[in-house]
């Protein structure tokens, strides 16, 4: 097959047009895949934290198990650095959940994550709920 003179370089131009679109799609897939992974890690960490609270925390008053809950969350979320300020626990302990039967404990982790270094971070949330005392 003969290549005509005016068709020379057409494939280079097509490649230059298509390549940025493909690169953006690839980066988007990688970024959202990472965000999905972090979301899954946060959910598992919240579930581990609420499990520690629900099974081990039978105290009233101040919460002596905070370090154990935070340690369980930190060990369950090694790829996301979660600070104690990002963790909210409702109620503060299982003894405060209620006197009329077993209450439920909820651990919520709010984690800001920046996608591809683009401006404002998105907030990912992991939540775990379990009945107190088993």
C-alpha positions as a Markdown table, in Angstrom:
| # | Residue | x | y | z |
|---|---|---|---|---|
| 1 | Unk | 0.0 | 0.0 | 0.0 |
| 2 | Unk | 1.3 | 3.4 | -0.9 |
| 3 | Unk | 1.3 | 6.3 | 1.6 |
| 4 | Unk | 0.4 | 9.5 | 0.1 |
| 5 | Unk | 2.4 | 12.6 | 1.0 |
| 6 | Unk | -0.4 | 14.5 | 2.7 |
| 7 | Unk | -1.2 | 11.6 | 5.0 |
| 8 | Unk | 2.2 | 11.5 | 6.6 |
| 9 | Unk | 2.1 | 12.4 | 10.3 |
| 10 | Unk | -1.6 | 11.7 | 10.7 |
| 11 | Unk | -1.0 | 8.9 | 13.1 |
| 12 | Unk | 1.3 | 11.2 | 15.2 |
| 13 | Unk | -1.5 | 13.8 | 15.4 |
| 14 | Unk | -4.1 | 11.3 | 16.4 |
| 15 | Unk | -1.8 | 9.9 | 19.0 |
| 16 | Unk | -1.2 | 13.4 | 20.4 |
| 17 | Unk | -4.9 | 14.0 | 20.6 |
| 18 | Unk | -5.8 | 10.6 | 22.2 |
| 19 | Unk | -2.9 | 10.3 | 24.7 |
| 20 | Unk | -3.9 | 13.0 | 27.2 |
| 21 | Unk | -7.4 | 11.6 | 27.4 |
| 22 | Unk | -6.2 | 8.1 | 28.1 |
| 23 | Unk | -3.7 | 9.4 | 30.7 |
| 24 | Unk | -6.4 | 11.4 | 32.5 |
| 25 | Unk | -8.7 | 8.3 | 32.5 |
| 26 | Unk | -5.9 | 6.2 | 33.9 |
| 27 | Unk | -5.1 | 8.7 | 36.6 |
| 28 | Unk | -8.8 | 8.9 | 37.5 |
| 29 | Unk | -9.1 | 5.2 | 37.8 |
| 30 | Unk | -6.0 | 5.0 | 40.0 |
| 31 | Unk | -7.3 | 7.9 | 42.2 |
| 32 | Unk | -10.8 | 6.5 | 42.7 |
| 33 | Unk | -9.4 | 3.0 | 43.3 |
| 34 | Unk | -7.2 | 4.4 | 46.1 |
| 35 | Unk | -10.1 | 6.3 | 47.5 |
| 36 | Unk | -12.2 | 3.1 | 47.5 |
| 37 | Unk | -9.4 | 1.3 | 49.3 |
| 38 | Unk | -9.1 | 4.0 | 52.0 |
| 39 | Unk | -12.9 | 3.9 | 52.4 |
| 40 | Unk | -12.8 | 0.2 | 52.9 |
| 41 | Unk | -9.9 | 0.5 | 55.4 |
| 42 | Unk | -11.8 | 3.2 | 57.4 |
| 43 | Unk | -14.9 | 1.0 | 57.6 |
| 44 | Unk | -12.9 | -1.9 | 58.8 |
| 45 | Unk | -11.1 | 0.2 | 61.4 |
| 46 | Unk | -14.4 | 1.6 | 62.7 |
| 47 | Unk | -15.8 | -1.9 | 63.0 |
| 48 | Unk | -12.7 | -3.0 | 64.9 |
| 49 | Unk | -12.9 | 0.0 | 67.2 |
| 50 | Unk | -16.6 | -0.5 | 68.0 |
| 51 | Unk | -15.9 | -4.2 | 68.6 |
| 52 | Unk | -13.3 | -3.4 | 71.2 |
| 53 | Unk | -15.7 | -0.9 | 72.8 |
| 54 | Unk | -18.7 | -3.2 | 72.8 |
| 55 | Unk | -16.9 | -6.3 | 74.1 |
| 56 | Unk | -14.5 | -4.9 | 76.6 |
| 57 | Unk | -16.0 | -1.7 | 77.9 |
| 58 | Unk | -18.3 | -2.3 | 80.8 |
| 59 | Unk | -17.2 | 0.6 | 83.0 |
| 60 | Unk | -19.2 | 3.6 | 84.0 |
| 61 | Unk | -18.0 | 7.2 | 84.3 |
| 62 | Unk | -14.8 | 8.0 | 82.6 |
| 63 | Unk | -13.7 | 5.9 | 79.6 |
| 64 | Unk | -10.5 | 4.0 | 80.4 |
| 65 | Unk | -10.7 | 2.0 | 77.2 |
| 66 | Unk | -10.0 | 5.0 | 74.9 |
| 67 | Unk | -6.4 | 4.0 | 74.3 |
| 68 | Unk | -7.4 | 0.4 | 73.5 |
| 69 | Unk | -10.1 | 1.7 | 71.0 |
| 70 | Unk | -7.6 | 4.1 | 69.4 |
| 71 | Unk | -5.0 | 1.4 | 69.2 |
| 72 | Unk | -7.4 | -1.0 | 67.5 |
| 73 | Unk | -8.4 | 1.6 | 65.0 |
| 74 | Unk | -4.8 | 2.6 | 64.3 |
| 75 | Unk | -3.7 | -1.0 | 63.8 |
| 76 | Unk | -6.7 | -1.7 | 61.5 |
| 77 | Unk | -6.0 | 1.4 | 59.4 |
| 78 | Unk | -2.2 | 1.3 | 58.6 |
| 79 | Unk | -2.6 | 3.0 | 55.2 |
| 80 | Unk | -4.6 | 5.9 | 56.6 |
| 81 | Unk | -3.2 | 7.9 | 59.5 |
| 82 | Unk | -6.2 | 8.5 | 61.8 |
| 83 | Unk | -5.8 | 10.9 | 64.6 |
| 84 | Unk | -8.0 | 10.7 | 67.8 |
| 85 | Unk | -9.7 | 14.0 | 66.7 |
| 86 | Unk | -11.1 | 12.3 | 63.6 |
| 87 | Unk | -12.8 | 9.6 | 65.7 |
| 88 | Unk | -16.2 | 10.1 | 67.3 |
| 89 | Unk | -17.7 | 7.5 | 69.6 |
| 90 | Unk | -21.4 | 7.5 | 70.6 |
| 91 | Unk | -22.1 | 6.9 | 73.5 |
| 92 | Unk | -18.8 | 7.6 | 75.3 |
| 93 | Unk | -18.9 | 4.1 | 76.9 |
| 94 | Unk | -21.3 | 1.2 | 76.8 |
| 95 | Unk | -22.4 | 1.8 | 80.4 |
| 96 | Unk | -23.8 | 5.1 | 79.2 |
| 97 | Unk | -25.8 | 3.4 | 76.4 |
| 98 | Unk | -28.8 | 2.9 | 78.5 |
| 99 | Unk | -30.2 | 1.0 | 81.5 |
| 100 | Unk | -33.2 | -0.4 | 79.7 |
| 101 | Unk | -31.5 | -3.3 | 77.9 |
| 102 | Unk | -28.4 | -3.4 | 75.7 |
| 103 | Unk | -27.7 | -0.2 | 73.8 |
| 104 | Unk | -25.7 | 0.2 | 70.7 |
| 105 | Unk | -22.3 | 1.8 | 70.3 |
| 106 | Unk | -21.2 | 3.6 | 67.2 |
| 107 | Unk | -17.7 | 4.6 | 66.0 |
| 108 | Unk | -17.4 | 7.1 | 63.2 |
| 109 | Unk | -14.1 | 8.0 | 61.5 |
| 110 | Unk | -14.0 | 11.1 | 59.3 |
| 111 | Unk | -10.9 | 11.2 | 57.1 |
| 112 | Unk | -10.1 | 14.0 | 54.7 |
| 113 | Unk | -8.4 | 12.7 | 51.5 |
| 114 | Unk | -7.0 | 14.8 | 48.7 |
| 115 | Unk | -7.5 | 13.3 | 45.2 |
| 116 | Unk | -4.5 | 13.7 | 42.9 |
| 117 | Unk | -3.4 | 16.8 | 44.8 |
| 118 | Unk | -6.3 | 18.8 | 43.3 |
| 119 | Unk | -7.4 | 21.5 | 45.7 |
| 120 | Unk | -10.0 | 20.7 | 48.3 |
| 121 | Unk | -10.0 | 17.2 | 49.9 |
| 122 | Unk | -13.0 | 15.0 | 50.0 |
| 123 | Unk | -14.2 | 13.6 | 53.3 |
| 124 | Unk | -14.3 | 9.8 | 53.6 |
| 125 | Unk | -16.3 | 8.3 | 56.4 |
| 126 | Unk | -16.1 | 4.9 | 58.1 |
| 127 | Unk | -18.8 | 3.8 | 60.5 |
| 128 | Unk | -19.2 | 0.8 | 62.7 |
| 129 | Unk | -22.2 | -0.1 | 65.0 |
| 130 | Unk | -22.5 | -2.9 | 67.4 |
| 131 | Unk | -24.7 | -3.9 | 70.3 |
| 132 | Unk | -23.0 | -3.2 | 73.7 |
| 133 | Unk | -21.7 | -6.1 | 75.8 |
| 134 | Unk | -21.8 | -8.8 | 73.2 |
